[in-house]
Amino acid sequence: MKRYHVCVRGDVQQVGFRWYARRTAEETGVCGWVRNLADGSVEITAEGKEADLEMFLQKLNSGYLGKNISEISKSDQSYTGEFNSFTIVL
């Protein structure tokens, strides 16, 4: 099991991206959260099987909002198993 901290940059606020990320996480079996940041980017903490996490990121980047994304950066973190769903943090 893995945990990623992800930052998504581009035109990703006020376009439904957090809801798209939640739906995509549910489809791929990923748990964690997503929130908007003041600088216009979106922050994600995601946990799950490595293959599921990679599929999640691939779908985010190539989905209907993919054209709005200019960069997705990720860093590994220690897996905690603290999540049982994927939520939108306000």
Buried (B, 14 or more C-beta within 10 A) or exposed (E): EBBBBBBBBBEBBEEEBBEBBBBBBEEBBBBBBBBBEEEEBBBBBBBBEEEBBBBBBBBBBEBEBEEBBEEBEBEEEEEEEEBEEBBEEE
